[in-house]
Amino acid sequence: MERKKVLIVCPYPIDTAPGQRFRFEQYLQIMADAGIDVTIRPFLSAKTLEVLYESGHFMRKAAGVTAGYLRRIALLPRLRGFDYVLLFREAAPLGPPVFESVMFMLGCQVIYDFDDAIFLSMGSLSGSRFVEKAKCVSKVPWITKRSRQVTVCNQFLKEWALQYNTNVVVLPTTVDSKYFDHSKCYRTDQIPVLGWTGSYSTAKYLDLVRSALVRLQERYDFEFVVICNYDPGFSELKRYRFVKWRSATEVEDLSGLDIGLMPVPEGTWEKGKVGLKAIQYSALGIVPVVSNVGSGPEVVQDGKTGVVVENSERAWYGALTWLLDNRLRWRTMGHCARQYVLRRYSVAAQAPVYISLFQETARQLNCIGG
């Protein structure tokens, strides 16, 4: 069979964003082995990404974004050379779906993938009406309706997408073999390590557990570790350690945790979250403790593979107290969590579903004129 050609259009460079790494980057070699040649075209360059979330650097940011739009324009004449276009989230961060419009006009077979509730008004999240208008979130249902297929990370997003497209597949976000190759060492005779991993955008969720952790340290000696690209600061804790997130040491850094926290506030945006932290913890045999919001209860089986709690100081304190009083249960719960995630949220488990997206009978070139 002739090899298929797939174009992946995404916001960020390779190995820089968790969403991309856990949604499609882990499947690149599997796709190549299945006879699929992949071309990846990010909007931002690595140099622009370095300063994007820092204060200042206005000229570098403006030049980087402008270069991104120029790269998109240069890509348009090449669209006819691909069998499929995998669009992750959006072709460009601002403005209407101009580039997507060209894709559909040319008849490209677009597979639209997103892992957040990106159809929500950003003004309600950022407090900025300008951001809301610039993001043009109305393009999300427009793209959803016209795509050949839509892939999302959970049932909440699927139910939303079904309003506009009947061909919607839940494809869970997964972790690869490097997680499952690790053998967890349970240290029940040492100071327990509780921890959290995430990014700047979700660090604010830690406020849900601050008071519970402060109260907890009055009764137990433990260390709290945050692995992130931003230090949220926990000066109120006796033992606190910040670890700068790095892709190369991600698994090693996480492996030092005994209990992994995933607090998530109640909200429509949060219902679209994938539960990635709980998946990472579980894959490494770390006991996950998660809010009963979004995908948390889907990833964690309460009382068996971890603990699901309500968002109150009392509930979080109670759950963590129980775990610290029952340290001999960690090994069993961690093992069950690992096996559950291996069956449902591993690359190996979802690879057949992922590859099937590109294996339906199609013309040699699905774009008009190919």
Helices and strands as residue ranges (DSSP letters): E 4-10, H 18-23, G 25-27, H 28-33, E 36-42, H 46-52, H 58-75, G 76-81, E 84-88, H 98-105, E 110-114, H 123-126, H 129-135, H 139-146, E 149-152, H 155-161, E 168-170, H 177-180, E 193-197, G 203-208, H 210-216, E 223-228, E 240-244, G 247-249, H 250-254, E 259-262, H 268-271, H 276-283, E 287-291, H 296-299, E 307-309, H 313-325, G 327-329, H 330-344, H 347-356
